[in-house]
Amino acid sequence: MMQWNFYMSGILYGKFKIEKDVIYESALDISTGKFTEYKVFTDDSFYKKLCSRSLFDIFHHIPVYEAVTKNPDQEIYLTEISERYTKRADGSYFQRDIKFPKDLIFEKDMLYAIAMSGRDYGAVLVRKGFEDQTFLKEWQKLYSGQNCFEDEFSPGPVYPVHFAGTFMMHTRDGEELATDVYLPDDQKDRHPTVLIRTPYGKGDGKESYYRYIQRGYAVVIQDVRGREDSTGEWLPNYYEVEDGDDTLNWIAAQSWSDGCIGMTGGSYLGYVQWAAAASGNPHLKAMLSSVCAGSAFIDTPRRGGCFESGMMAWAFAMTENRFRGDLMERDDWDDILDIRPLCEIAPLALGHRVPFLDRWFSHPDMDKFWKMSDWKNRYQGTPVPALIMSGWFDDNGMGTTEALDLTAGWPEETVKVILGPWKHSGNANYDIHDTFLGENALRFDLDIICLKWLDHFLKNSNNGIEKTAPVEYYTIGENRWKTSKTWPVSNAQNQCFYLNIPEGKYAAGNGSSCGFGTIETKKPETENSEAYIYDPKHPSIHIIDMSENEISVPENYTEEEKRADILTFTSPVLSKDMTVTGDITGEIYFSCDCPDTDLVLRLTKVDAKGCSVKLADGVLDVKYRNSFETPEYLEPGNIYKAVIRTTKISNTFKAGESMRITITSSAKNLIFPNSNTKNGFNSTKTRKANVSIYVGGDCSTCMHIPVEDGPCRF
């Protein structure tokens, strides 16, 4: 009889014995901390909630997986189960083309472990006796060889989970926030606490937080104002500073609390951490900030003063009291995004008005309404130790940029940063669409880093986490993890790359007969310009699947760049590798014959075949070029300067590749097209805009790009 064990974050949750093709399960009873008697395995829903994979499927596919060792090919497609794998030098295989892949780990021809990663966890299904040949050995080191169960490898302690009940927490203005409390059965009266505040339902995904309770933390999960079982108005981001402050004070006053509180979660659940920290509340001692959302005009929904159309899928899912993921998946998004005025989108697409969207559309400029949700500028008090995690293709990446800017002057031991080649869903892909991120793209140690962070700052554990590298980041192309003492990384030098239009060349449309512009390291002496016509009725496309709700993915823009309204500037083919790490700041000199328009800036990688793949981007509604509070409209004939900051990236442009910058005025699916009138993105009337970009002389458009071990010479 063969036994397999399933571990999540170092905790043994299930034991499985296979006899004559029948699978028997002994499951950890969360409430007692003991294992059940073995019975036929019939329900893997709990494990799916933990690791987003089906253990049923894995067990049934084990014979197929073991057969891969008989195939000498580096790339293997398992036809029987429609899965593709690539072989590593160490003999393991990693799954391709899928979110939440599996790693197959072998000893000779025997499969002994299937490793699985997620946004902030590592899970593994492993043959009994092989645990210490996997990343579980790091959990064993953390607990100095302690085992929770005598007959099994189970780094402990692992405490039973006690649900203490649902409480209605009163806010300062009289609303009631539904709050679930879970306590560890560890014979202690008071506990440090992990707080999760969510708009998606406090019961949704609660299983993923059991690991904190089992390690000795109280866990509090709360529906934010206006969501699920909480009262009040649902207005995204608006009340979270005050409500977070009230919640922290409520927890600290409970008999089971020791007054030390940490927070965890990603996206909106990351946003509420920074909002709570902005209040200056003294009880917040640590944050696990993952893909955190930022302030409205830097991140979402008003990035660069534009209005993000890409977030409408999320907005649709949030239009009812309870999360409706099915409302994101539509085949008519193209038509929906063309509806004007914007306040009619919800009535026409959903059949009813949505109050929070109406409020958003009624505040065109940055005013008091938007400033309420700006946690960076509202931040007060002392630093809160923050573990900041995000990815190069995170569609809330600018929120993480704000967190990095805010914490730049904090004591080194209070900030740790992990930046990977991930989209918003995090540590879960070896490939994003057709872009391969490298065999080392995923990590299985994020959960142990998170727990060490909490243990150190909430339990005073001397585990050394604060002495590890302050910044860990992954460079695509090199396909490896690197470290730095600072962000921006200490070995990157900002270099000015100038855009140029050589005599007789034009930058419009890489595929046009006119040719294209260049990127140069020397400032062009001669002033030149190139114009394009931007028609809001025929905007260029930001290439995403709206229903996927991932709006910053890398994609191939080769065909899109052939449009006459996209200017392309390409470096010479590189003779040696060049690594760019950080965000790009573009200084763009432009003129326009309309009172307003947008500028969209992209950094792409062009391979030897001419394929141009987006790496980073930035947008700006140019009437906000000096201030998001006060629009300044354009006058025909005047030349203006716009400064645009892009998302972050670390990419090695390999010898034989080129770097490309593109400039245009639209990006449908990312932002609503600017009408080129004073009503910007929300006008029923549009104008065509003649936009000119200037290069050389006193109006030299340039890109400030951080180059590792620079400067670069073409």
ABEGO torsion letter per residue (X at the ends): XBBBBBBBGGBBABBBBBBGGBBBBBBBBAAAGBBBBBBBBABAAAAAAAAGBBAAAAAAAAAAAAAAAABABABBBBAAAGBBBBBBAAGBBBBBGBBGBBBBBBBEABBABBBBBBAABBBBBBBBGAAAABAAAAAAAAAGGBBABAABBBBOBBBBBBBAEBBBBBBAAGBBBBBBBBBBBAGBABBBBBBBBBAAEAABGAAAAAAAAAAGBBBBBBBBBGBEABBEBBBBGAAAAAAAAAAAAAAAABAABAGBBBBBEBEAAAAAAAAAAAAGBAABABBBBBGBBBBAAABOAABGGBBBAAAAAAAAAAABABBBAAAABBAAAAAAAABOBAAAAAAAAAGBBBAAAAAAAABABBBAAAAAABAAAABBEBBBBBBBBBBAABAAAAAAAAAAAAAAABBAAABBBBBBBBBAAEBABABBEABBAEAAABBAAAAAAAAAAAAAAAAGBBAGAAABBABBBBBBGAGBBBBBABOBBAABBBBBBBBBBBBGBBABGAABAAEBBBBBABBBABBBBBBBBBBAABBBBBBBBAAAGBAABBBBAAAAAABAABBBBBBBBBABBBBBBEBBBBBBBBBBABABBBBBBBBBBBBAAGBBBBABBBBBBAAAAABAABBBBBBBGBBBBBBBBBBBBBBBBBBGBBBBBBBBABBBGABBBBAGBAAEAABABBBBBBBBBBBEEABBBBBBBBBBGOBBBX
